[in-house]
Amino acid sequence: MRIIAGKYRGRKLKSPPSLQTRPTSDRLRETLFNVLTPRIEGARFLDLCGGTGAVGIEALSRGASYVTVVDQSPKMCALIEVNLEALKVDEGDIEIVTAEAAEFLPRCVTKAAEPFDIIFFDPPYAADYEALLDYLGKSAASLLSKDGIVIVEHFSKNVLDERFGNLKRYRIIKQGDSSLSFYERTTA
C-alpha cells in the first residue's frame, strides 16, 4: 500500500500481517479521492472502521485540515501510529481512536464536537451497515457540516438503501467487488 497523491505521495504504508483486515485498494482509493478533490482541502475528515488508516492518511496528504481515524482493534490503531511516525505526520493533524464506530459517534453528538465535512465508513463486508447508517442519518445535523457527505464502501452485491434518515444517496461507484455509495444531508 502507498499514498497516491499529495504531501506524502508515493510513501509506502505498512500493511496488516493478517488477511482479517481488507484495506481499501489503491485503485479504489484513487477513484474515491478523484471524486473528493473539490471537497478535501481544509475538510474535517472521519475515517470510521479505519483499518490501516490508509484512507484517513490519504485525506491528510491531500489537504484535509484534520482527520480522525476510528477502529475497534488496538493492533490496527498501533499500525496506524507506526505509519504516522514513519511519515512524520504532525500529531495535531490527526487523531486515532480505539473504539467501535457505534460507540464513537454518540460520544461526538454528546460532547457537541465540531461536525465533519466528510465521513468515510468502511466496515467489514459482513457487518450490519444499516444500524450505523440509521444513526448517522438521524444525527446528520450534529455529525455533518451543512454540505457534509458520507461515503460507504461496501460489497457491490450488498445494495444499500437510498435513504437513511436525513441522508440521501446521490451517487454509486462500482469497481470490481467493491462499491462506494455517496450520501448527502437533506433537510427533511
Secondary structure, DSSP 8 states (H G I E B T S, - for coil): -B--SSTTTT-B----SSTTS----HHHHHHHHHHHHHHHTT-EEEEET-TTSHHHHHHHHTT-SEEEEEES-HHHHHHHHHHHHHHT--GGGEEEEES-HHHHHHHHHHTT---EEEEEE---TTS-HHHHHHHHHHTHHHHEEEEEEEEEEEETTS---SEETTEEEEEEEEETTEEEEEEEE---
